[in-house]
Amino acid sequence: MLRLPDVPPGRLPRRLPVRRALCLVPLLLVAVAAVRHRGVLAEGFGQLRTASWPWLLAAAGATCLTWVAAAFTRQGAVVQPLPKGRLLATQFAAGAANHLLPTGLGASAVNLRFMTVCGVPAARSSAALALYLLAESVGRLGLLAALLAAFPDALRPGTLLPPGASVPLLLGAGALLAVAVAALALVRRLRTAVRGFLRDALDEARSVHARPARALALWGGSLAFPALQAAGLAAVGRALELPVPPAHMALAYLAATVAVALVPAPGGLGSVEAALVVALVAAGGPAAVATAVVLAYRVITVWVPLVPGALTLGALVRLKVI
């Protein structure tokens, strides 16, 4: 006869802690993503066999430095000092979360939780997140504008969009803007919430820019982050002998990532690959080699760090860092 363990009166058997179960969620999401994109993974790893390893190591080094740049930008967006080691580990974990959830949501959720655990009030955490996103967008667009001015003939714009595609895109953007304006005008509670958020965000921005070290970290990191990403793609292009100048490859990367910024795909999986191939072809690269470069680049920057990033995310949840 099966005998149940004795339980003291008034007490229930302990259940598996929720945090312990949550530690497994990132690995399950990685497994699902790997199965869904197994063809891309196999082809990407296949391209790495014929590549020049010194250039691949340079791409891997640039990828690692992106997490350092993200940590600097995150710290620059908030006045309160954050623990450096945990901040860097959180950016590594946030990168994995960003590739498993709709673009930007994974990293934003991880960083909001991290700042809350560090004692940053919710309003200031949200303001710091908005300031980070603004600085990163300005840095990316600024680099794109600078490269376009320096190399105006690097891309062939006619190959970036199908004929007649610009009009629907403009109409869609206009419709979204009209809906947002109408919602703010008609919903008083939403208008009050947005006004309060903007007030907190402006206060946080003033406080950050009153400290030169914070402002330098914010804007330096926001420029270094996309520059390092673009440098990684250029290094992979050199490794696979793509006949496109490195500066033109960097320009193609920035143009592609700006174009897919509003696509709600997990980490841009699928949409970023397609946009990068189109941009590299627009920069003068052969389609076959451009595809190989993009697949190898995404393996280095997304798939190789995904499992250790998911393990780090689970560990941070278990240790209550986030």
Contacts in CASP RR format, 6 or more apart in sequence:
PFRMAT RR
TARGET T0000
AUTHOR 0000-0000-0000
METHOD contacts of the structure
MODEL  1
MLRLPDVPPGRLPRRLPVRRALCLVPLLLVAVAAVRHRGVLAEGFGQLRT
ASWPWLLAAAGATCLTWVAAAFTRQGAVVQPLPKGRLLATQFAAGAANHL
LPTGLGASAVNLRFMTVCGVPAARSSAALALYLLAESVGRLGLLAALLAA
FPDALRPGTLLPPGASVPLLLGAGALLAVAVAALALVRRLRTAVRGFLRD
ALDEARSVHARPARALALWGGSLAFPALQAAGLAAVGRALELPVPPAHMA
LAYLAATVAVALVPAPGGLGSVEAALVVALVAAGGPAAVATAVVLAYRVI
TVWVPLVPGALTLGALVRLKVI
5 13 0 8 1.000
7 13 0 8 1.000
19 317 0 8 1.000
19 318 0 8 1.000
19 320 0 8 1.000
20 318 0 8 1.000
22 314 0 8 1.000
22 317 0 8 1.000
23 314 0 8 1.000
23 315 0 8 1.000
23 317 0 8 1.000
23 318 0 8 1.000
26 96 0 8 1.000
26 97 0 8 1.000
26 100 0 8 1.000
26 309 0 8 1.000
26 310 0 8 1.000
26 311 0 8 1.000
26 313 0 8 1.000
26 314 0 8 1.000
27 307 0 8 1.000
27 310 0 8 1.000
27 311 0 8 1.000
29 100 0 8 1.000
29 310 0 8 1.000
30 96 0 8 1.000
30 100 0 8 1.000
30 306 0 8 1.000
30 307 0 8 1.000
30 310 0 8 1.000
33 99 0 8 1.000
33 100 0 8 1.000
33 266 0 8 1.000
33 269 0 8 1.000
33 306 0 8 1.000
34 41 0 8 1.000
34 303 0 8 1.000
34 306 0 8 1.000
37 269 0 8 1.000
40 273 0 8 1.000
40 295 0 8 1.000
40 298 0 8 1.000
41 299 0 8 1.000
41 303 0 8 1.000
43 295 0 8 1.000
44 292 0 8 1.000
44 295 0 8 1.000
44 296 0 8 1.000
44 298 0 8 1.000
44 299 0 8 1.000
45 299 0 8 1.000
47 240 0 8 1.000
47 292 0 8 1.000
47 293 0 8 1.000
47 295 0 8 1.000
47 296 0 8 1.000
47 299 0 8 1.000
48 56 0 8 1.000
48 296 0 8 1.000
48 299 0 8 1.000
48 300 0 8 1.000
50 240 0 8 1.000
51 236 0 8 1.000
51 239 0 8 1.000
51 240 0 8 1.000
51 296 0 8 1.000
52 238 0 8 1.000
52 239 0 8 1.000
52 240 0 8 1.000
52 241 0 8 1.000
53 239 0 8 1.000
54 239 0 8 1.000
55 235 0 8 1.000
55 236 0 8 1.000
55 237 0 8 1.000
55 238 0 8 1.000
55 239 0 8 1.000
56 235 0 8 1.000
56 236 0 8 1.000
56 239 0 8 1.000
56 296 0 8 1.000
56 300 0 8 1.000
58 232 0 8 1.000
58 235 0 8 1.000
59 232 0 8 1.000
59 233 0 8 1.000
59 235 0 8 1.000
59 236 0 8 1.000
59 239 0 8 1.000
59 297 0 8 1.000
59 300 0 8 1.000
59 301 0 8 1.000
60 300 0 8 1.000
60 304 0 8 1.000
62 228 0 8 1.000
62 229 0 8 1.000
62 231 0 8 1.000
62 232 0 8 1.000
62 235 0 8 1.000
63 228 0 8 1.000
63 229 0 8 1.000
63 232 0 8 1.000
63 300 0 8 1.000
63 301 0 8 1.000
63 305 0 8 1.000
65 224 0 8 1.000
65 228 0 8 1.000
66 225 0 8 1.000
66 228 0 8 1.000
66 229 0 8 1.000
67 88 0 8 1.000
67 91 0 8 1.000
67 92 0 8 1.000
67 95 0 8 1.000
68 88 0 8 1.000
68 91 0 8 1.000
69 220 0 8 1.000
69 221 0 8 1.000
69 224 0 8 1.000
69 225 0 8 1.000
69 228 0 8 1.000
70 91 0 8 1.000
70 94 0 8 1.000
70 221 0 8 1.000
70 225 0 8 1.000
71 84 0 8 1.000
71 87 0 8 1.000
71 88 0 8 1.000
71 90 0 8 1.000
71 91 0 8 1.000
72 217 0 8 1.000
72 218 0 8 1.000
72 220 0 8 1.000
72 221 0 8 1.000
72 224 0 8 1.000
73 132 0 8 1.000
73 135 0 8 1.000
73 136 0 8 1.000
73 217 0 8 1.000
73 218 0 8 1.000
73 220 0 8 1.000
73 221 0 8 1.000
73 222 0 8 1.000
73 225 0 8 1.000
74 82 0 8 1.000
74 87 0 8 1.000
74 91 0 8 1.000
74 111 0 8 1.000
74 128 0 8 1.000
74 132 0 8 1.000
75 81 0 8 1.000
75 82 0 8 1.000
75 87 0 8 1.000
75 214 0 8 1.000
75 217 0 8 1.000
76 208 0 8 1.000
76 214 0 8 1.000
76 215 0 8 1.000
76 217 0 8 1.000
76 218 0 8 1.000
77 128 0 8 1.000
77 129 0 8 1.000
77 131 0 8 1.000
77 132 0 8 1.000
77 135 0 8 1.000
77 204 0 8 1.000
77 208 0 8 1.000
77 218 0 8 1.000
78 115 0 8 1.000
78 120 0 8 1.000
78 124 0 8 1.000
78 125 0 8 1.000
78 128 0 8 1.000
78 204 0 8 1.000
78 208 0 8 1.000
78 214 0 8 1.000
79 124 0 8 1.000
79 204 0 8 1.000
79 207 0 8 1.000
79 208 0 8 1.000
79 211 0 8 1.000
79 214 0 8 1.000
80 118 0 8 1.000
80 119 0 8 1.000
80 120 0 8 1.000
80 124 0 8 1.000
82 114 0 8 1.000
82 115 0 8 1.000
82 118 0 8 1.000
83 118 0 8 1.000
86 114 0 8 1.000
86 316 0 8 1.000
86 321 0 8 1.000
87 114 0 8 1.000
89 312 0 8 1.000
89 316 0 8 1.000
89 321 0 8 1.000
90 110 0 8 1.000
90 111 0 8 1.000
90 114 0 8 1.000
90 316 0 8 1.000
90 321 0 8 1.000
90 322 0 8 1.000
92 305 0 8 1.000
92 308 0 8 1.000
92 309 0 8 1.000
92 312 0 8 1.000
93 110 0 8 1.000
93 309 0 8 1.000
93 310 0 8 1.000
93 312 0 8 1.000
93 313 0 8 1.000
93 314 0 8 1.000
93 316 0 8 1.000
93 322 0 8 1.000
94 106 0 8 1.000
94 107 0 8 1.000
94 110 0 8 1.000
94 111 0 8 1.000
94 313 0 8 1.000
95 106 0 8 1.000
95 107 0 8 1.000
95 305 0 8 1.000
95 309 0 8 1.000
96 305 0 8 1.000
96 306 0 8 1.000
96 309 0 8 1.000
96 310 0 8 1.000
96 312 0 8 1.000
96 313 0 8 1.000
97 106 0 8 1.000
97 107 0 8 1.000
97 109 0 8 1.000
97 110 0 8 1.000
97 313 0 8 1.000
98 104 0 8 1.000
98 105 0 8 1.000
98 106 0 8 1.000
98 107 0 8 1.000
98 267 0 8 1.000
99 266 0 8 1.000
99 267 0 8 1.000
99 268 0 8 1.000
99 269 0 8 1.000
99 302 0 8 1.000
99 306 0 8 1.000
100 106 0 8 1.000
100 266 0 8 1.000
100 267 0 8 1.000
100 310 0 8 1.000
101 109 0 8 1.000
101 266 0 8 1.000
101 267 0 8 1.000
102 264 0 8 1.000
102 265 0 8 1.000
102 266 0 8 1.000
102 267 0 8 1.000
103 261 0 8 1.000
103 263 0 8 1.000
103 264 0 8 1.000
103 265 0 8 1.000
103 266 0 8 1.000
103 267 0 8 1.000
103 268 0 8 1.000
104 267 0 8 1.000
108 129 0 8 1.000
108 133 0 8 1.000
110 313 0 8 1.000
110 322 0 8 1.000
111 129 0 8 1.000
111 132 0 8 1.000
112 125 0 8 1.000
112 126 0 8 1.000
112 129 0 8 1.000
113 322 0 8 1.000
114 316 0 8 1.000
114 321 0 8 1.000
114 322 0 8 1.000
115 124 0 8 1.000
115 125 0 8 1.000
115 128 0 8 1.000
116 122 0 8 1.000
116 125 0 8 1.000
117 320 0 8 1.000
117 321 0 8 1.000
117 322 0 8 1.000
120 128 0 8 1.000
123 197 0 8 1.000
123 200 0 8 1.000
124 200 0 8 1.000
124 204 0 8 1.000
126 197 0 8 1.000
126 200 0 8 1.000
126 201 0 8 1.000
127 197 0 8 1.000
127 200 0 8 1.000
127 201 0 8 1.000
127 203 0 8 1.000
127 204 0 8 1.000
127 205 0 8 1.000
128 204 0 8 1.000
130 197 0 8 1.000
130 201 0 8 1.000
131 201 0 8 1.000
131 204 0 8 1.000
131 205 0 8 1.000
131 208 0 8 1.000
131 218 0 8 1.000
132 218 0 8 1.000
132 222 0 8 1.000
135 218 0 8 1.000
135 219 0 8 1.000
135 221 0 8 1.000
135 222 0 8 1.000
136 222 0 8 1.000
136 225 0 8 1.000
136 226 0 8 1.000
137 261 0 8 1.000
138 222 0 8 1.000
139 219 0 8 1.000
139 222 0 8 1.000
139 223 0 8 1.000
139 226 0 8 1.000
140 222 0 8 1.000
140 226 0 8 1.000
140 254 0 8 1.000
140 257 0 8 1.000
140 258 0 8 1.000
141 258 0 8 1.000
143 223 0 8 1.000
143 226 0 8 1.000
143 227 0 8 1.000
143 230 0 8 1.000
143 254 0 8 1.000
144 251 0 8 1.000
144 254 0 8 1.000
144 255 0 8 1.000
144 258 0 8 1.000
147 154 0 8 1.000
147 247 0 8 1.000
147 250 0 8 1.000
147 251 0 8 1.000
147 254 0 8 1.000
148 154 0 8 1.000
148 251 0 8 1.000
150 247 0 8 1.000
151 247 0 8 1.000
151 248 0 8 1.000
151 251 0 8 1.000
154 245 0 8 1.000
154 247 0 8 1.000
154 248 0 8 1.000
154 251 0 8 1.000
154 252 0 8 1.000
154 283 0 8 1.000
155 248 0 8 1.000
155 251 0 8 1.000
155 252 0 8 1.000
155 255 0 8 1.000
155 279 0 8 1.000
155 282 0 8 1.000
155 283 0 8 1.000
156 282 0 8 1.000
156 283 0 8 1.000
156 284 0 8 1.000
157 282 0 8 1.000
158 282 0 8 1.000
159 278 0 8 1.000
159 281 0 8 1.000
159 282 0 8 1.000
160 255 0 8 1.000
160 259 0 8 1.000
160 278 0 8 1.000
160 279 0 8 1.000
160 282 0 8 1.000
161 169 0 8 1.000
183 190 0 8 1.000
184 190 0 8 1.000
184 191 0 8 1.000
184 194 0 8 1.000
185 191 0 8 1.000
208 214 0 8 1.000
208 215 0 8 1.000
208 218 0 8 1.000
209 215 0 8 1.000
226 254 0 8 1.000
226 257 0 8 1.000
227 250 0 8 1.000
229 253 0 8 1.000
229 257 0 8 1.000
229 301 0 8 1.000
230 249 0 8 1.000
230 250 0 8 1.000
230 251 0 8 1.000
230 253 0 8 1.000
230 254 0 8 1.000
231 250 0 8 1.000
232 297 0 8 1.000
232 300 0 8 1.000
232 301 0 8 1.000
233 249 0 8 1.000
233 250 0 8 1.000
233 252 0 8 1.000
233 253 0 8 1.000
233 276 0 8 1.000
233 293 0 8 1.000
233 297 0 8 1.000
234 246 0 8 1.000
234 247 0 8 1.000
234 249 0 8 1.000
234 250 0 8 1.000
234 253 0 8 1.000
236 293 0 8 1.000
236 296 0 8 1.000
236 297 0 8 1.000
236 300 0 8 1.000
237 244 0 8 1.000
237 246 0 8 1.000
237 249 0 8 1.000
237 293 0 8 1.000
237 297 0 8 1.000
238 246 0 8 1.000
239 296 0 8 1.000
240 289 0 8 1.000
240 292 0 8 1.000
240 293 0 8 1.000
240 296 0 8 1.000
241 289 0 8 1.000
242 249 0 8 1.000
242 280 0 8 1.000
242 285 0 8 1.000
242 289 0 8 1.000
242 290 0 8 1.000
242 293 0 8 1.000
243 284 0 8 1.000
243 285 0 8 1.000
243 286 0 8 1.000
243 289 0 8 1.000
244 252 0 8 1.000
244 280 0 8 1.000
244 283 0 8 1.000
244 284 0 8 1.000
244 285 0 8 1.000
248 283 0 8 1.000
248 284 0 8 1.000
249 280 0 8 1.000
249 283 0 8 1.000
251 283 0 8 1.000
252 276 0 8 1.000
252 279 0 8 1.000
252 280 0 8 1.000
252 282 0 8 1.000
252 283 0 8 1.000
253 276 0 8 1.000
253 279 0 8 1.000
255 279 0 8 1.000
256 272 0 8 1.000
256 275 0 8 1.000
256 276 0 8 1.000
256 278 0 8 1.000
256 279 0 8 1.000
257 272 0 8 1.000
257 275 0 8 1.000
259 275 0 8 1.000
259 279 0 8 1.000
260 268 0 8 1.000
260 271 0 8 1.000
260 272 0 8 1.000
260 275 0 8 1.000
263 271 0 8 1.000
265 271 0 8 1.000
265 272 0 8 1.000
267 302 0 8 1.000
269 302 0 8 1.000
272 298 0 8 1.000
273 294 0 8 1.000
273 295 0 8 1.000
273 298 0 8 1.000
276 290 0 8 1.000
276 294 0 8 1.000
276 297 0 8 1.000
277 287 0 8 1.000
277 290 0 8 1.000
277 291 0 8 1.000
277 294 0 8 1.000
280 290 0 8 1.000
280 293 0 8 1.000
280 294 0 8 1.000
281 287 0 8 1.000
281 290 0 8 1.000
313 322 0 8 1.000
316 322 0 8 1.000
END
